[in-house]
């Protein structure tokens, strides 16, 4: 297992004050090229791969049909076994698609679209839009139905609208990919060619009606509570009451329509398009969304576009890795429960709770010391901070999947039934109180998150391991690594999006006008700073898209540093590996972001990912911190000393 701090990862030829990321990660990056089945390879990915090995052993054991297996072992073991049974999948060919495709073929008029879309929704396929449940942003204690934009096969609306040479080429490749997939599903070549062109035109119109990613970061812009009558007034493409009845939705008095203009545009597309083109679009959605449960030619063609063309991976991941990930996606609590039992140490959980408390204390001190915030807003901010719920590898509400039938010889059916279970579970929450015990990630996931509408931070078991937390290492490294991540998640409650929610998770403006203006000025500095970084070729980072994550990185590491200094209480530990405690703190942060990325993935992420690339998550932060500059004796003329520095928290 990779340690929390790796001296061999350091590029000793680099100057930490010129390029700290290269100093911290240069040797690691040189020694860890991107595996051919990956588009990015970093410390997160390496740990996820180690977790996957643990899950692999769990599933291989559970897949043996021996007497005495528990119900959960049977379900996850047989799901995995059905995924690994390539000969059975190959023998069925495209036959599993027949029921869905027959349903689409039988549509005689546009009035029949609603029933077909509801039918597909229950099969786990969501053409045109996304529909589900979520907390009411202005009544966060209750769940509400949520209708959002969707329906695109490319990663973002801008992929349809940009006119640069690369975007035009990707669109051509996308149309060719759709044609090949439709042919695999049984269409004649000339028919598939016409259908692919028509689908592209239809999706382009949906893209034009979609709200851009930066605008979607403003929660007010994606909150529009409506009655069904008000929703119907947006157009006549879908009969909403009929859709909800067919989807199995409880009675809906009101719902959140994230982007009303998209629904208007979608209805206009349905009204103006030829019925056969709409049926081709539905067919494409079925084939695309089912590819990973179909024979190898479907998987390979899907990988050729989404893996190779868009992300730059050279080959598909081994079958067992794909099947482990699919089991984790479809039956997360079955596999996650076993993962926690197998890997999670009580010491790691205990220490993480302590670190959270220490960093929350640092944030309280930081808030009270701010010179740009008025006492009135400070008080509200402190109330919010003290109201944050900490969830650390502590799933108290494991799902049992008791109603999900899993068969060893029906991978497609297993996937559909597991998906239907989750769909019905999500819909059943509408109109009920929010259950704050629920997790939005599976426990083996190497990640963490802040949930603004529940005002809680969540750390799955998967991340509570080296290089993030290492019980064998000194405090300085752990504070820089997992401490920085904890501070990051706490700061999300006070970034440009999170700050708009109050202590109870309600979308409510608790800021004075002067404080809001002061925040926006400071956040604007970060947006400009990161917007000046080049991701790849001519592509710059979008400083407004990444603003929340950059705010959290900058604020989070500062909070972790404050907590470490409080822990050390003025004492200076002896150097280790030739570095002081302060230097090891920053190296702990720097080394969790070591990563190599393909140019294709870098381009994709720059347009769609709210996170900055690893190099800028390191250099962008430390260049704003006098504490770093003091630790490494940097001078004002060097690159890691930004003037004037950006700071929000």
N, C-alpha and C positions, 0 to 999 in steps of 0.2 A: 504494500500500500504506500502511495506517495505521502511523504511527511508534510506537516503543516508548513514547514519552512525548508527550502531546498537550496543550500549554498551553491550546489552545482548548476542551478538554473541561471545564476547571475553571469552577465557578460562583463567581466572585469575590465575590458578595454573601453567600455562606455563610461561616459561621465554622467553620474546621476543628476547633476544640475543642468545638463544639456538635454538628456532624454532619459528620464527615470524609468520609463517602461522598458526601454532597451536594456538598461542596466539590470533591472529586476528579472526580466524574462528572456533576454537575448539568447542565452545558451539553451534554455528550455525550448524555445521556438525552433532553434536550429536542430535540436535533437529529436523533435517531435513533429515530423511532417504530417500533413493531413492524410489519414488512411484513405484508400481509394473509394471506400463506401461512405465517406463523410464529405460534407461541404465546409465544415468548420471543425477544428480540433483544439480544445483548450482544456483547462483544468476542470471546468464544469463537466465537459463531455467525458473526460477520462474517468471522473468519479461516477458519472451516470453509467458508463460502461462497466465499472466494477460492481455497481448495484445490479446491473443487468445480469452479471454472472451469478450473483446470489439468487436472483429471481429464477434464473435458468435451472439451478440445482433444485430449488423448491418445486418448480413445475415438472421437471423430469421425474422427481420422486412421486409427485401427486398424479402423474399421468399413468403410472402403473396400476392397472385395474385389480388391485389386491383387496381382499376382505378387510373391513375395518376402516376404510377411508371415511373421513367425515364428509358431510354434505358439501361443505365448501371445497374440500380437497377434490371431490368428484367433479364439481362444476369447473374449477379452474384447471384441473388436470385433464379432463376430457375436452375442454375448449382448446387447450394447448395441443393436445393430441390430434384433434380434428384439423387444426391449422397446419400441423406438421405432415399430415397425410396428403401429400401432393398428388399421389396416384388417384385417390378418391376424388379430389377436386378436379383433376384433369379429366377423369372419366365422365363427370357431369357436364363439362364444357360450359356453354352459355345457358344451359337449361334453367339454372336457378333464376335467371332474369325473366323467364317467360311470363310469369304471372304479372309482374310490373309492366312489361312491355305490351302485353295483351290488353291491360287496363288502359294504357295510353292509346293504343290502336283503336279501341272501341269508342273513343270520344267522337261524337257526331257533330257537336256544335260547341261554341264557346261557353255556353251555360254548363257544359259537362266538365269544364276545367276545374271548377271548385272541388267537386267530389274527387277528381283524380289527384289534385294537389294534396287534399286531406289524406287520401289513401297513401300517397307516397310519403307524406310527413310521418305517418305511423310506421312506415318501413325504414325510417331513418334518413330520408332524402328530402332536402328542402330547396326546391326551386323557387325563384322569384324573391323570397323573403325568409327571414328567420323569425321563429315564434317560440315562446317559452314563458318562463316565469322569473321574477326577480323582486327584490325589495322595492316598494314604492319609494322613490327618491325623496318624497316630501312627507311620507308616513312610514319611516323605515322599519317599524315593528311589524308591518304587514306585507305579505307577498301579493304581487299583482301580475296580471298577464302582460307580456311585453312583445311588441311587434316591431321588428327592425329591418333595415335594408339588407339585401343579400343577393343571391342569384348569379354571382360572377364566378367564372372558372379561372380567371387570372387573379394574381394576389391583391390587386388594388385597382380602384377606379382609374388612376392615372395611367395604368398600363394600356388602357383603351384610348386615352386621349392625347398622350404625348406624341409629338411628331418627329422626334429625333430618330436618327437612323437605327439605333439599337432597339428602340421601342417598336418601330415599324417591322423590323426583322422578327422580333419575338411574337408579334401578332400573326405574321405569316406562319411561323412554326406552330403556333397554337392552333390555327385553322387546320394545318396538315395533321396535327396530333388528333384533333377531334375526328377528322375523316377516318384515320386509321382505327380509332376506337369504335366508331360506328360500324365500320366494315367488320371488325372482330365480332360485333354483336349481331351481325347478319345482314347488314345493308349492302346493296350492290355498290360498286365503286362510284359510278356516276351519280347515284342517289346520295351517297355519303358526302360527296364533294359539294353538291348543291346544299345539302342540309347543314354542313359545317359553315358555309358562307352565310347562310341565313341565321344560324345561331350566333355567329360573330356580330352580325348587324343588330340582332336583338339585344345581346349582352351589352353592346356599345351604348344603346339607348338607356339601358338600366344604369350603366356607369355614369352617364351624363346626369341622371337624376339623383345619384348618390352623393351624400355629404362627405367631404374630404376628411382625412384622418386628423388633421390639426383641429378643425372645427369640432370634431367629435370629442376632443379632449375637454370641451366646455360642457359640463353636465347640464346646464340650462338649455343648451341647443339640442339635447337628445331627451328632453322630458316634455311630453305633450300628452297630458291625461285626457282621454276622450271616452265618450259613450260609444256604443256600437252604431247608433244613428249618426253620430258625428263622423265616425270612421267611414261609414257607407257614403257619406256626402263627398268623400275625396275621390270618388270614381266608381265605376261599375265593373271592374275587371274580375274581382273575386267577391262572391257572396259571403260575407264574413260570418254571419250567424250559422250558415250552412257549413262553412269550413270548420268552425269551432266544434260544431256538433259531430262532424265526421272525424275530427282529430281526437275527440274524447275529452274536450275541455269542460271543466265545471262551468256553471252559470257565471257569465262575466257581466258585471254591471258597468265596469269601466276598465280601461287598459291604458298602458303607456304606448304611444305611437312615437318611436324615437325620431323618425324623420318623415313628417307628413308629406313633404315635397317628393320624397321617393315614392311613397304610396300613390300619389297623384301621377307621377311619371310612369310607374309600373302599370297602373290601370290604363294609361294612354297607350302603352306598348301593347297590352293585351287587346285593346279595342282596335288598334290599327293593323296588327300583324295578321298574316294569313293563318288559318287554323293549322294547316300542315306544318308551318314553321314553328308554331307553338308546341305542337306534338313532337317535333324533332328536338326542340329545346328540352322538353321533359325527358325524352329518351336519353339525351346526352347527360343530363343530371343523374339518371339512374346508372348509366354505364360508368361515368366518372366516379361516383361515390361508392360503387360496388367493386371497383377494380381490385382492391386488396383481398377480396374474398373469392376471386375468380381464378381460372387457370393462368399459368405463367405468362402466356402472351399478353394478357391484359395488364398484369403487373409490370411486365417489362416495358410495354409501351407507355404506361403511366409514368414509370421511372424515367424513361428517355426524355420526357418533356419536363416533368416537375422536379426530377432529381438532377438530370444532366444539364438540360438547357437553362433552367431557372437558377439552379444552385451550384452547378459545376462538379457534382460528384461523378466519379468515373465508373463505378459499378454498384449494383444493388447490394444491400447488406445481406449477410447470410440469412437463410430461412429462419433459423432458430431465433435470431435477434428480432426479426420482424414479428414472429409469433409471440415472443415474450412481451414485446411492446403492445401488441394488439390485446393480449390477455390483460395487461395492466390498464389499458384504455377501457375495455369492455366490462371487466369485473374487478375494478380497482380495490374495493374493500376486501375481497376474498384474498387476493395476492398481497395487498398492503398489510393486512393483519398478520399474515405469516412473516412478512418481511420485518415488521416491527419486533415480533417475538424472536426472530433469528439474529437481528443486528443491533437493536437499540440498547445502549447501556444506560443504566439509571444515572451514572455519574455525568454523562453528557447532557442529559435532560436537566439535572439539577444545576449544573454549571451554566447552562444556557439561561435558565430562569434567573440566576443570579446576575448574569451579564445584562439581561434585559432590564432588571431593576436598577442596576448601576447606570445604564445608559439613559433610562427614563429620568433618573435623578439628574444626570448631566443636562438633559434637555430642559428640565424644569429650571435649572440654574441659568441656562442659556436664554430661555424666554424672559426670565425676570431681569436679566442684564441688558436686554436689547435697548439700544438708544433710539430706535426709529419707530417703536410701537407704543401706543398710548396705554395707560393703565387699564382702561376699560376693555380693550381688545386683548391685552395680556391676560386678564382674568378669565376671559372666555377660552383663550388658548390653553391655559393651565387646566381648566375644567375638562377640555377635550383630551389633553394628554393623560390626565388622571383617570379618564373614563375608558382608556384603551384596554381591551381584553387581550391577553396573551395566550395563544394556543401553540403549544410546543410538543409536537409528536404525540398529541393527546386526543386521538379520536375517541370520543365517548359514545358514538352512535354508528357502529359498524353495520353496514347493510349485509343482509344474509342471502339475497337473491333467491329466496325460497320459491318464488313463482317462475323462475327462469328455467326452462327445460334445455339442458345441454346434452347433445348426442355426439359420440365419438366420430360418427361418419357423416356429419352434416355441418361443415364449417360455415357455409353461407347462412343456413338457417340459424345456427347458434349466434352469429353476429347480428342477424336481424332481430332475434328474440331478446338478446341482451340490450340492444338499442331501444327496442320497444319498452322494455322494463324501465329504462332511464327516462324515456319520453313520458311515459305515464306517471312516473314518480314526480317529474318536474311539473307536469300539468296539475297533478293532485294538490300541489302546494298553493295554487292560486286561491286567494281569499283567506288563507290561514296565516297565523303568526309566523314570523321568521324564526327559523331554528338556527341559533348561532353556533350550535355544535357542529354543523356541517362544514366540510372541507371542500375547497375548490381545486385541490390538487391531490393526487394519490401520495401515500406516504413514502414510496421509494423515489419520488421526484427530487432532483437536485435543484431546488429553487426555494423561494419564500415569497410572501405577498402581503400587502396591506389591503383590507377591504373597507373602503370609505363608508359604505352604507351600513356596516356593522361596527365600524370603528374598532377593528381588531387586527393584530398581526399574527401571521401563520407561518410556522417553521416545521415542514415535514421532517420525518426522521432521516430522509435521504440526504439532507444537507449537513446533518450534525456529525460529520466525519472529516478527516483530513482531506484537503488542505484548509477547510473552513474552521473546524474545531479539532484540536489534537491534544488529548490530555497529557501527552508526553512532552509537550513543548512549553515554553515560557509564556507568561501572560501577555507580553508585548506583542507577540505574533498573533495569538488568539484574539486580542482586542482589535488588531488591524484587520484580521480576516473575518471571523464570524461577528466580531463586535462592529465592524464597519457595515456588514450586511444588516445587523439588527438596527443600527442607527439609520441606515438607508430606509428600512421599512417604516420606522417611526416617523421619519421626516416626510414620508409620503402623505401622512395625515395633514401636512402643512405645505404641500407643493401647490402648483397653480390649479390643480384639479381637486386634490384632497382638502384644501383649505376652505372650499365652498360648502363642506359638510360639517355639521356641528357635533357635539359630544355624543349625541344619540344616533348619529348617522343620517340626519335629515339634511336635505339640500336647503340651506338657509344662510342668508348673508349675516354673519355675526361680526363683520369688520366695520369699523368707522371708515368713512370715505377717505380720510387722510392716510389711515393705515393701509387700506387697499392700494392706494396710489403709491405709497412707499414700497410695498411688496412688489408691485408691478415694475417699478423702476429697477429694483434689484434683480428680479427675475429676467428682465430684459437684458441685463448685462450678461447673464448666462446664455440666453438665447443667441445673442450676438457672438459670444465666445465660441460656442460649439458650432454655430452656423458657419464659422470660418474654417472649420476643419474639412479636409478632403477625404472622403471614404474610399474612393477608387476612381481612377481616370479623371473624368471631368465632374464626377458626382460629389457634391458637397453634402455634409450632414444637414438635416433639417432641424435647426436649433429650436424651433417651436414644437415640433413633433417630439423631440427628445427632452424637452424642458423639464418635465416631471421627474424623469429618471436622473437627469443631471443635477437637479436641485437636491434630490435624495442622496446622490453620491457625495456631493459637496457637504451637505449638512450632516449626513450620517457619519462620515469619517471624522469630521470635527468633533461630533458628540462622543465617538468611540475614543478619540484622543483625550478629551476632557475626562472621561471615565477612567482611562489608564493612569493619567496623572493623579487623579484622586486616589486611586488604588495604591500607587507608589508613594504617595504622601511625602514627596520631596526627597525620597531615597533614590539613589542611582544604582541599579543592579550592575554587577560587573559585566563587561562586554562578552558576548557569545558569538562565536564564529567571526570575530573581528568587528562586530557591530554593536553599537549602543542600543539601549532599550528603545529609544525614539526611532532610530534607524530601522530596527527590526519591526517595529510597529508599521512603518510605511512599506517595508518589504513584504510584510504579511498581507497588506492590502494589494500591493502591486502584483504579487505572484498568483493570487486567485484569478487574475484576469489574463494570464498568459494564454495566447491563442493564435492559431493560424487559420486563415479564411480564404476560400477561393474567390477570385475576382467576381464571379457570377453571384455568389452568395453575398459578397460585400455590397454589390449593386442592389440586390433585392432588399437586403436589410436596411440600407440607407433610405429606401423609399417606403418601407413598411414597418420597421422595427422602432419602437419608442426608446430603445436602449442604444447608446453610443457604442462603437467598437471598443474592445478592451484597451487598446493603447490610449484612447482619449478618456476612458473612465479612470485611467491612472494619471496620465500627464495633465489632463484638464483639471483634475481635483488638486493634485499636489502643487500645481503652479499658482493656485489661489491661497495656499496655506503658509503663512510665515513660520509655523511650527516645523514644516518640512524643510524650509530654507535654512532655518537655524540648525536642524539636525544634521544636514549635509554641508553646512557652511557655504551655501550658494551666494553669489554676488548678484546685485541688481541687474547686471548686464546679461545674465544667463537666461536661457529659454525657460527654465522651470521657475522663474520669478516673473509673475505676470503683474504688469502695472497699467492701470490700477486693477487690483484684484477684485474678482466678483464674489459677493457673499450675500446670501439671503439669511440662512440660519447659521 
